[in-house]
Amino acid sequence: MRARRLIAAASVAALGLVSLAACGRSAPDVAAYVGDTTYSMSRVDEIYDDAQRMFGDAVREQASRAGATPSPDQLRSPVTRQDVVNLLVSIDLGKRVVAAKNISVPDQVSPEELQQPLRMPAGAEYAKLWGEWIDISEALGQQLPPGELSDESVMAVYRALEKTGQIDSGLTVAQVRQLFGDGGFVRSGAAVSAALQEEAERADLSVNPRFQPLGVPSLVGNGQALIVYSLPYIDEDGPVTDVSTPEPVPSSGPADS
């Protein structure tokens, strides 16, 4: 993608986290605690397995119509358990913020609209969670005061997009600023991430080390398609990367590829 201006569909960042081990909540079968809510590894596996199954079924059906046989790699969605935890925690924190600020969240984005950018059938719970999250994040982005447009924040977003392979790599700050135009989606992302960070502290967020650093799901449009990516946490001064690294907690399932 050359220097076309990016227009955000939804863009937020990741959270500074407290480890399970650090706060005494270290059950290996728990992915995350948000306040009194516990997200178990089995819940994460349920959403992940459903996404993989539905993706594989859709690929088989499409291949069958073409008279082809898909390979095992083609039957595997790029969705990971990390992606699932990112969504669950982001939705939980986002709901708490909109409730506290009395922000209305219209039901605008359907799973059907996300099938192409997510490469996921609309019937998958993963796609439904994405639809719920975009509604929340867009409502927050529209109601919260915009964040600062610092070089650090701009480049943090750029580097996250660069990892997707869907944007030119090696651009300078000046080139990225030209690419991003007025940077509205960077400003709204910084504002949303700050609100989520504050709520995470109030809710005593704790995350299994297996899922750190926790990213918050993001979408941005390049004028032709939507790019799915995940950002590091951004505050007004730039990206936050100082996340504690506690002793590993055993996982309940195989690591994602």
C-alpha positions in Angstrom: 0.0 0.0 0.0 1.5 3.3 -1.1 1.0 6.6 0.6 -2.7 6.6 0.7 -4.4 8.2 3.7 -5.7 5.8 6.3 -9.2 6.2 7.6 -10.0 4.4 10.9 -12.9 2.0 11.4 -11.7 1.4 15.0 -8.4 1.9 16.5 -7.3 1.5 20.1 -4.2 0.3 22.0 -3.0 -2.2 24.5 -2.9 -2.0 28.3 -0.2 -1.8 30.9 -0.8 -5.0 32.9 -0.5 -6.6 36.3 0.5 -10.3 36.2 -1.5 -13.0 37.9 1.6 -14.0 39.9 2.3 -10.5 41.0 -1.1 -10.0 42.7 -1.6 -13.5 44.1 -4.2 -14.5 41.5 -2.2 -17.1 39.7 -4.5 -20.0 38.9 -3.0 -21.7 35.8 -6.5 -22.4 34.4 -7.4 -18.6 34.4 -6.5 -16.4 31.4 -7.5 -13.1 33.1 -9.3 -11.5 36.0 -11.2 -8.2 35.5 -12.7 -7.2 38.8 -14.8 -10.1 40.0 -15.0 -11.6 36.5 -12.8 -14.5 35.7 -12.0 -15.6 32.1 -10.9 -19.2 32.2 -8.6 -20.9 29.8 -11.5 -23.3 28.9 -13.6 -20.3 27.9 -10.7 -19.0 25.7 -10.3 -22.5 24.2 -14.1 -22.7 23.5 -14.0 -19.5 21.4 -10.7 -20.4 19.8 -11.8 -23.9 18.8 -15.2 -22.7 17.5 -13.3 -20.1 15.3 -11.0 -22.8 13.9 -13.8 -25.2 13.3 -16.0 -22.8 11.5 -13.1 -21.4 9.5 -12.1 -24.9 8.4 -15.6 -25.8 7.5 -15.9 -22.7 5.3 -12.7 -23.4 3.5 -13.7 -27.0 2.9 -17.0 -25.9 1.5 -15.4 -23.4 -0.8 -12.7 -25.9 -2.0 -15.4 -28.5 -2.6 -17.2 -26.3 -4.9 -14.0 -25.7 -6.9 -13.2 -29.4 -6.9 -10.0 -28.9 -4.8 -8.7 -30.4 -1.5 -7.4 -27.8 1.0 -4.1 -28.5 2.9 -4.0 -28.6 6.7 -2.4 -25.2 6.7 -5.2 -23.8 4.6 -7.8 -25.1 7.1 -6.2 -23.2 10.0 -7.3 -19.7 10.8 -4.6 -17.2 11.8 -6.7 -16.4 14.9 -4.9 -17.2 18.1 -5.9 -17.6 21.7 -4.1 -14.3 22.3 -6.6 -12.7 20.0 -9.5 -14.2 22.0 -8.1 -12.9 25.3 -7.5 -9.5 23.8 -11.2 -9.3 22.8 -12.7 -10.6 26.0 -10.7 -8.2 28.2 -11.2 -5.2 25.9 -15.0 -5.8 25.8 -15.2 -6.1 29.5 -13.2 -2.9 30.2 -15.0 -1.1 27.5 -18.4 -1.9 28.9 -17.3 -0.7 32.3 -16.1 2.6 30.8 -19.3 3.3 28.8 -21.4 2.5 31.9 -19.4 4.8 34.1 -19.6 7.6 31.6 -23.2 6.9 30.6 -22.2 6.6 26.9 -24.8 5.0 24.5 -23.5 2.2 22.3 -25.6 1.7 19.2 -25.6 -1.8 17.7 -24.2 -0.9 14.3 -21.6 -3.5 13.2 -22.8 -7.0 12.3 -20.6 -10.1 12.2 -21.6 -10.4 8.5 -19.8 -7.1 7.8 -16.7 -8.4 9.4 -16.4 -11.8 7.5 -14.1 -10.4 4.9 -11.6 -8.4 7.0 -11.5 -11.1 9.7 -11.6 -14.0 7.3 -14.1 -15.6 9.7 -17.7 -16.9 9.2 -20.3 -14.6 10.8 -21.6 -17.5 12.9 -18.4 -17.8 14.8 -18.5 -16.4 18.3 -15.1 -14.7 17.6 -16.8 -12.6 14.8 -19.7 -11.7 17.1 -17.3 -10.6 19.8 -15.5 -8.4 17.2 -18.8 -6.8 16.2 -19.5 -6.0 19.9 -16.1 -4.6 20.5 -16.2 -2.3 17.4 -19.5 -0.8 18.6 -18.0 -0.1 22.0 -14.7 1.3 20.8 -16.3 3.5 18.2 -18.8 4.9 20.8 -15.8 5.7 23.1 -13.7 7.1 20.3 -16.5 9.5 19.4 -17.3 10.6 23.0 -13.9 10.9 24.6 -11.6 14.0 24.1 -9.0 13.1 21.5 -5.5 12.3 22.6 -2.2 13.9 21.6 -0.7 13.3 18.1 2.9 12.8 19.1 5.6 11.3 16.9 5.8 8.4 19.3 2.1 7.7 19.1 2.1 8.0 15.3 5.0 5.6 14.9 3.6 3.1 17.4 0.5 2.8 15.3 2.6 2.6 12.1 4.8 -0.1 13.5 1.8 -2.1 14.5 0.4 -1.8 11.0 3.8 -2.5 9.5 3.7 -6.0 11.1 0.7 -6.9 9.1 2.6 -6.6 5.9 -0.2 -4.5 4.4 1.6 -1.2 4.6 5.0 0.0 3.2 7.8 -0.6 5.7 10.7 1.7 6.5 8.8 5.0 6.3 10.0 8.1 8.1 8.0 10.0 10.7 7.2 12.6 8.0 6.1 10.0 5.5 3.9 8.3 8.1 2.3 11.6 9.1 1.5 12.2 5.5 0.1 8.7 5.2 -2.1 9.1 8.2 -3.5 12.5 7.2 -4.9 14.3 10.2 -4.2 11.3 12.4 -7.7 11.2 13.8 -7.7 7.5 14.4 -4.4 7.8 16.3 -5.9 10.5 18.5 -9.1 8.5 19.2 -7.0 5.4 19.8 -4.8 7.1 22.4 -8.0 8.5 24.1 -9.6 5.1 24.3 -6.5 3.3 25.5 -6.1 5.9 28.3 -9.7 5.3 29.4 -9.2 1.5 29.3 -6.0 1.8 31.2 -7.7 3.8 34.0 -10.5 1.3 34.1 -8.0 -1.6 34.2 -6.5 -0.2 37.3 -9.9 0.3 39.0 -10.9 -3.2 38.1 -7.6 -4.7 39.3 -6.9 -6.3 35.9 -4.7 -9.4 36.2 -3.5 -11.3 33.1 -1.9 -14.7 32.8 1.8 -14.2 31.7 1.1 -16.4 28.7 -1.1 -13.5 27.3 1.2 -10.6 28.1 1.5 -8.0 26.7 -2.2 -7.8 26.1 -3.2 -6.1 22.9 -6.4 -4.4 22.1 -7.9 -5.3 18.7 -8.0 -2.6 16.1 -9.2 -2.1 12.5 -8.2 0.6 10.1 -9.3 1.2 6.5 -6.9 2.0 3.7 -9.6 3.0 1.3 -10.0 -0.4 -0.2 -10.1 -2.9 2.7 -9.9 -3.1 6.4 -6.6 -4.1 8.1 -6.8 -6.0 11.4 -4.0 -5.3 13.8 -3.1 -4.8 17.5 -1.4 -1.9 19.1 1.0 -1.5 22.1 -0.4 0.7 24.9 -0.2 4.4 24.0 -0.4 7.3 26.4 0.0 11.0 25.7 3.8 10.6 25.7 4.0 7.6 23.4 3.9 3.8 23.5 4.2 2.1 26.9 6.4 -1.0 26.8 7.5 -1.4 30.4 5.4 -4.4 31.3 6.5 -6.7 34.1 7.7 -10.2 33.2 6.9 -12.5 36.1 7.7 -16.2 36.5 5.8 -18.3 33.8 2.5 -19.8 34.8 1.8 -23.2 33.3 -0.7 -23.1 30.5 -3.7 -25.5 30.2 -3.3 -26.0 26.4 -0.9 -26.0 23.6 0.7 -22.7 22.5 -0.6 -21.0 19.4 1.5 -21.0 16.3 
